[in-house]
Amino acid sequence: MGRLVLRVLARIGGAVFVLWAVATVTFFAVRLIPGDPAEAVLGGPGSMASAEALAAVRREYGLDQPLFVQYLDQLVRLATGDLGRSYALSIDVGPLVLSQLGGTLLIATLALGLAWLLALALATWSTRGGRVAWYLGSGLEIVAAALPHFWFATALIVVFSIWLGVFPPISTSGVAGLVLPVVTLAVPLAGFLGQIMRESLLLALESPFVLSARARGESEAGVRWIHAVRHAALPAISLSGWAFGSLISGAVVVETIFARPGLGRTLLNAVTSRDVPVVVGVVMIVAVVYILMTLLTDLASRLADPRLAVRS
């Protein structure tokens, strides 16, 4: 029981540290962007606001305070769950960010599931299809993992929207509008996960527990899918939390290219207009999602490998 309490406290402390680090880095990084945040409140750099209006806005939002005072004020607000108000939109940041969260989580979750299916299929085929399948699968994984999101998204639009006319170039509310954004995010991740799963699957097939299963007379399909694949998937499961975070970061590019509403476009627009509360709010929500996904992947790893639960 004492070990469990220490583990829980360590997780809570780690989560608090991550959130503090994210808030700190984001606060100072946004202020390195050239321009005056007060202009965002008054309509942007093209608003031609007077010096008096800018001074009034700085007083109202505390932008006339020393930078360290602004930083402490932000930490206090974040600790109470207050994400502030958007400079550019004059609305609360919390509801704004949460309204965009669902769309981003949808494409990220679908992309993670598709990446897993592709990686598992490629790893299984390349380890049982002979030398040609091995080298071909390895080459496909390397190429897929190296694909830039912006280039791959453009190529998919040219092929499937312009040439074939199968899927819309702009993401719509239907299922068809999800296909290209999800594939854009899933294929590069599948290449990365496939490399890990292929090597792990090969090691698992040569492990003593697999040889023992074969000696007991189990079929090759049973040995592969019941024993080997479960153990081969453990490294990829452990990396799924990181993978989900990378998918959310990739959504910045994908949502912009496919004109899809979500956290990515919201963050890009906020950075462009120096809307500091929105930038901080989006990044903090993404950090919370990442922490929750890390906890879920840890739980999934323990379910897939009971030895981890025994060690803890």
N, C-alpha and C positions, 0 to 999 in steps of 0.2 A: 504493500500500500504506500509506504514512504517513497519507494522508487517511482511509483505512478504519479504521486503528487509532485515530486521534483520534475518529472518529465512534463507534466502539464504546465507548471510554473515556467519552465524553460521555454516551452512553446509560446506562452503568453508574452514573456519577456522578449523573445525573438520577434514576435509580431509587432509589438510596440516599437522596438528599435527600427524595424523595417519602415514602419509608417513615419516615424520621426525623420529617418534619413531621407525618405522620399519627399516629405514635405520641405525639408531643409534644402535639398539639392534643387528641387523645382522652384522654390521661392527665389533663390539667388540666380539660378540659370535664366529665368524669365526676365529678370531685371538687367541681364547683360544684352538683351535685344535692344537695338537702337530705337529711340522714340520715347514719347511721354505717355504713361498710362492714363493720365488725365484726359488726353485727347480722345481716347476710346469712349469715355463717358459722354463726350460732347459730339460724337458722330465720326470720329476718326481724324486722321491727319488733314483731310480735305475740308474739314468743317470751318476753318478760318476763325476759330474761337478767339475771343479777346483775351488779353492777359488777365483781366479781372475775373472773367469766367473760369479760366484755368486755375487761378488761385483759389477761387471759391470751391471748385471741385476737389482740389488737393486738400483743403481743410476738411471738407465733408467726409472724404474717404480716408483721411489720415495719411495722405501721401506727402504731406509737408513735414511729417515726423522723421527723425533719423531712421536709417535703414534697419538698425537693430531693434528699435522700438516697433517698427512695422512687423518685423519677423516674430517678435514675442507676441504681439497682438494676434498674428495669424495662428500661432501655436495654441494660444488660449481658445480661440474660436474653434479650431479643429478639434481640440480636446472635448469640447461641449457638443460636437456634432454639427456646428454651424459652418457651412462652406461659403457663406457670404453671398453677395449679390453681384451679378454680372455687370461689368462696367459698360459693355456695349449694348446689352439687351435690357438692362434695368429690371431683371427678374432674379428670383432666388436660384442659386446655382444647384442646390440639392435636387429639386424637382426636374430642372433642366437636364442634368446628367443622368438621373434615373430614367427619364423618358427615352433617352438614347441608348441606355444600357442593353435593353432587350434585343435590339437588332444586332448589335455587335456580338453579344453572347450567342445568339442563334447561329450566325455564320461561323463563329469560332468553334462552337460545339459540333456542328455538322462537319466542319473541316477536320477536326480532330478525329471524329469517327471514321470519315473517309480515308484519312491518312493512315489510320491503324489498319483498315481493311486492305488498302493497297500495299502497305509495308508487309503485312502478314502473308498476303498472296505471293508477293515477289520473293520474300525470304523462303517460303515453302517450296515454290517452284524452282528457285535457283539451287537449293540444296538437294533436290531429288531428280533434277533433269539432266544430270551429267555435266561434263566440263564446259560444253558450249553454253548451257543454261547458266552455269556459275559465272562465266565471264560476261555474258550478256546482261545478267541480272546485276552484277557489280557495276557495269558501265551505266546502266539505266539509273541506278541509285545515285551514282556520282553526278550524272548530268542533272537529275531531278533536284538534288540537294543544292546545286549551284545556280538554279534558275532564279533570277531576280523577279520579285513580284510584279514590278511595273512592266517589265518586258514580257513576262508570261501572260499577264492580263491583256496587254495589247495584242499579242499573238492570238489569244483565244477569241478576242473580239473580231479580229480580221477573218479568222477561219470560220467560226461558228455563227457570227452575226452578219458579216458583210458577204462572205462567199456563199455559205450554206443557208443562211437565214433561219437557223434552228432556234437560237436563243437570242433574247433582246440584248442590245449593247448596254442599255441602262437598266439597272436593277429595278424590277417591278415588285408589286406586292404578292404576286403569284409564285408558284414553285419554280417556274421557268426562270424567273429573275434571280433565283438563288444559285442556280447551277454554276455559272461562270465565276462568280465571286468565291464560292466554296471550293471549286476545283483549283482556282488560282492559289488559294491558301493551302490546300491539302497536298498538292503534288510535291512542292519542295520539302515539306515536312515529312512526307512519306519516304522520300529519298534518304533523309537523315535517319529516320526510325528503321527503315529497311536495312541499312548497313549494320545497325546495332543488333537487330533481331536475327539477321542472317548469321553473323558470327556467333551469337549466343545459341542459336538453334544448332549450328554445327557442333559446338562444344557439348551441348546437351545430348545430342545423338551419340556421342562417343563416351558419355559418362557411364559409370558403373550401374546406376539405377536403370538406365535404358538397356544395357546388356543383360541385366537381371530380368527385366520384363520380357525381353526376347527369349531368354532361356526358359521362362515359364510358359512359353507358347503363345504369347499375345501376338496379334496380327501387326503388320507394319503400320497400318493406319492407326490402330489403337496406341501403339508405342509412340507414334509421332504426335497425335493430337491429344492424347490423355496425359502423357508424361512429358515429352520433349518440349512441345509448344508452350506449355504453362511455365516451365522453367526458363525457356528462352525469352518469354515476354517480360520477365521481371525487370531487366535493365530499362526496357522501353517504358514500362509502367512508372518506374521511378523518375523518368525524365518527362512524363506527361504534364506535370505541373509547369515546368519550364516551357514545354512545347505550347501549352495553352497561353502562357504569357507572350510568347513570340507570335502566336496567331493574332492576339489582340493588338500587338504593335504593328503587325502586317496589315491590320484592318485600316490603318491610316491611309495607306496607299490604295488598297482595294476599294474602300468606300469612296475615295475621291475619284478614282477612275470610273467606277460604275455608278457614280452619282447616287450612292446608297446612304440613307441617314443612319447615323450611329456615332459612337464615341470618337472614331477616327476623324471624321469630318468636323465634328464639334471641336476637337482638340486643334486641328489644323487652322480652323477659322479663328479660334481664340488666340493662338500663337501669333497669327498674322496681325490681329488687331490689338495685341498686347492686353488681352482681357485676362489679367492675372488670376482672379478668383475662379474663372472657368478652367483655366489650365491646371491650377492646383486641385480643383475638384475632380476633374477627369482622372488625373494621375493618382489621386488618393483612392478613388473608387477602383481603378485598375489594380492598385496595390492590394486592396482588400480582397478582390477576386483572386489575385495570384496567391495570396496567403491561404484562402479557402481551398483552392485547387491543390496546393501543396499538401494540405491536411488530408484531402480526399485521396490523393495518390499514395500517401503514406498508409492510409487505411486499406486501399486496394492492394498494395504490396504485401501487407500483413495477411490479407485474406488469401492471396495467391500463394504465399509462402508462410505457413504457420510457424516456421522456425524463427522468424523475426519477432513474433509475439512472445515466444518463449524466452528469447534473449533479453527482451525489455522487462 
